[in-house]
Amino acid sequence: MKEIKDLKDFEALVNQDKPVLLDFYADWCGPCQTLLPTVEKLAEKYENDFEIRKINVDKNPQLAQQFKVRSIPALFVLKDKKVEKSLVGLQSEHALEQVIQEFLIPA
């Protein structure tokens, strides 16, 4: 799973057509580390239809501030450059998959 390293990466990501799931995390955050394998699995499963990226809040404080991240893990679904849904805290694979299904572009 790719990581957004700077604002340039972020801009390139939101300027494409696929919906986007952003996972704001930190290396020291236990729930974030617990969630990581689930998010990576879903990123692989939906790689053709959905862009799933992680953002380290310690390395990207500007993006964390832009999204008003107060608690991590924080997940945001973006479509057409707008936040359509946000989730905070540890999420189950089933819950995340439902969110992804909700925003998939019909074939």
C-alpha positions, -999 to +999 in steps of 0.1 A: +000+000+000+014+034-010+019+062+014+013+099+007+045+116+015+036+152+007+010+176-007+021+169-042+013+132-038-020+142-023-030+165-051-021+139-077-042+114-059-074+135-056-072+147-092-079+112-106-113+096-111-113+068-085-127+072-051-100+075-024-097+061+012-072+079+033-059+063+065-042+088+089-019+069+113+012+071+133+039+045+139+034+048+177-004+043+176-014+008+186-049+008+170-033+022+138-009-008+137-038-032+144-058-016+115-028-016+090-030-052+078-068-048+071-063-016+052-034-032+032-056-062+024-084-040+011-060-019-009-048-049-027-084-063-032-098-031-046-067-017-063-084-014-097-115+005-083-104+024-053-073+043-042-063+035-007-034+054+009-019+059+043-007+092+057+016+094+086+004+123+108+039+129+122+054+133+088+024+152+073+010+175+099-003+199+072-026+172+058-036+161+092-045+196+101-063+201+067-086+171+076-089+182+112-076+149+125-079+149+162-077+112+169-061+083+150-067+061+132-088+084+111-102+073+078-117+096+051-134+086+019-130+113-009-149+114-041-146+143-066-122+160-042-148+161-014-149+142+019-179+120+017-174+099+048-151+099+078-144+072+104-124+075+136-109+046+156-103+010+149-126-004+122-134-040+113-126-053+079-164-058+073-172-022+082-144-008+059-155-031+031-191-018+034-178+018+031-157+009+000-187-009-016-208+022-010-185+044-031-174+020-058-180+032-093-206+010-110-191-011-138 
